[in-house]
Amino acid sequence: MKIKFEIYVVFISFITSFLAVFLSNGIIIGVPSIANEFVMNNVLQNWVSTIFFLIVAVFTVPAGQISGKFGVKKSLLAGVIVFLIGSIGACVAFSIESFLLFRVIQGIGVAFLNVSAMAMVVSAVKPQNRGKALGFTVTGVYLATSLSPVICGFLVHNFGWRAMFYFVMPFLILSIILMILKIPYEWKTYEHDTIDKIGSILYAIGILSFIYGFTTLTTINGVILTIFGIILLIIFGIYELKQKSPVFNMNLFRNKKFTSSNIAALCSYLAVMVVTTILNYHFQYVRGWDAQTSGMILIITPIIMAIMAPNSGKLSDKIHPQKLAATGMGIATIALLILTFLNANTPIYFVILAMILQGIGMGLFSSPNMNAIMSSVPPKDAPTASASQATMRTIGQTLSLGLLTLVFSLIMGNLELNHQYANMIVQSSQIICGICTTACILAVFASLIGIKSSDEFNTTN
């Protein structure tokens, strides 16, 4: 039986999304081993993840315009190849600097991968099946989130941290082959537009300054960079409104459904991204478990998300997606509130309860919220909408990890993370979870505002 090319599109989106998240999430398990080999303090240790998300944030917006102009399939193919090069490089890294350099290369590849994969799904799949298709893509994300702690824990424990990077290479090569042989079409929506170089530079410098400054707010340079970044991003927004071919169409934010869903995405990822790291630190440094055991426990939340994502995505084709999103974030808020009181004496069943609630909440939120973003713009703006949701996700994730670095720096200084400082790790974690609970509440309100909006969703191809 001949397989329709749309199925290959969804499968490629699924597998590439899986691989990007597999390493970005699974590397958390390997960080202690990486830090031990390269002799990193806790600040550098946190930058193993932070620098990756920072680079993804910088390149995601330009990737939207580039993929729309030159084709989403070509951009996805290029992103996967760059990601593969970065993964190979990480395996042969011989110092902190060389390892972080290849993390930067991986980040560039993932930026194009994130934008193009989603845009290709939206372009290839009929609107009435959009939520379901996006749900499978999100399932790839959550399966990676659920399986990466287990697989990476096993690989790190038995073969060393480099095995994580070797693991993804065959799948990246498979994705390249399938795109070349099985996807006969190309989608270009900004073919006649010129690349907005100035806008891209303004955005890149602005977001880089803001996020880096945020992670170093304890210093005067950090405060200056944060303020400078905010000012530059405001200038970027004003500049984009005046451009005929902007790198990002700011007029899309006139749609309240689009705006509210993006804000909800930003707040949600800021709130939940750091939870895996917090729990991993709790299990390994506070409770003294090894990486493999920690990974087995950390599977609980994402596997629930993976089960719920395709179903909630399909449901969002029939029920207002932002109603589902608001309900999901309400449940996630309860989970974060429970973790705010996490300490060395917290019963493990209480921790698992919070993880289950977080899984249910995020599983109910992510696919419908993504459907709301992608369905609130005209088809020609699919690459920009994809870039928008990817940017919100990446900025939220980066700020979440920046919050981790900031709070741990304030509480622990440059001390190494180990069982000796368990009390300070607990204190830092409680502060972070308290802030993240507030972010969850803001995401709920954003979704509720979108529900009340009179703007319509796009239902035509």
Buried (B, 14 or more C-beta within 10 A) or exposed (E): EEEEEBEBBBBBBBBBBBBBBBBBBBBBBBBBBBBEBBEBBBBBBBBBBBBBBBBBBBBBBBBBBBBBBBBBBBBBBBBBBBBBBBBBBBBEBEEBEBBBBBBBBBBBBBBBBBBBBBBBBBBBBEBEBBBBBBBBBBBBBBBBBBBBBBBBBBBBBEEBBBBBBBBBBEBBEBBBEBBEEBBEEEBBBBEEBEBBEEBBBBBBBBBBBBBBBBBBBBEEEBBEBBEBBBEBBEEBBEBBEEBEBBBBBBEBBEBBBBBBBBBBBBBBBBBBBBBBBBBBBBBBBBBEBEBBBBBBBBBBBBBBBBBBBBBBBBBBBEEBBBBBBBBBBBBBBBBBBBBBEBBEEBEEEEBEBBBBBBBBBBBBBBBBBBBBBBBBBEBBBBBBBBBBBBBBBBBBBBBBBBBBBBBBBEBBEEBBBEEEBBEBBBBBBBBBBBBBBBBBBBBBBBBBBBBEBEEEBBEEE
